[in-house]
């Protein structure tokens, strides 16, 4: 099964990359987005029910961690951000504000953005909190592990709750990258000793 998933993801990413080349789309990592574009992205997160609302201030904070953009000339046609949560002295990054313009959907560009950000943060604690089934499938294709809230320390759960990120487990699923998965027990013990 793992080999099939690996082949499927490699094929999907190659097709997404070829689509980008064919349509003149450029994938870039940046720490800079204009205030006007941030306002548009913020409004988008407010108006789309599947997205967690991010104010311009929140997006500016996320830019400190960087984001991946899909550009068509100077227009943003896709984006994904890394939202940093600080839990005690530890950073946990959440993939956030994933969006693809409707003209370019159904070509695995969301997977391409998720893959780029997941690789960029491969040596950090990375979590994905989402309700969309396509995002869940993409998380699995990217080698992320499904976890439940009981797998997380009470301190992490409390922090997510304060940030408004604690979601209904019937609607939302939590996935962590392999680095987070390999350290989760150690991370939970450290946080337990602090509380």
Buried (B, 14 or more C-beta within 10 A) or exposed (E): EEEEBEEEBEEBBEBBBEBBEEBEBEBEEEEEBEEEBBEBBBEBBEEEEEBBBBEBEBBBBBBEBBBBBBBBEEEBBBBBBBBBBEBEEBEBBBBBBBBBBEEBEEBBBBBBBBBBBBEBBEEBBBBBBBBBEEBBEBBBBBBBBBBEBEBBBEBBBBBBEEEEBBBEEEEBBBBBBBBBBEBBEEBBEBBEEEE
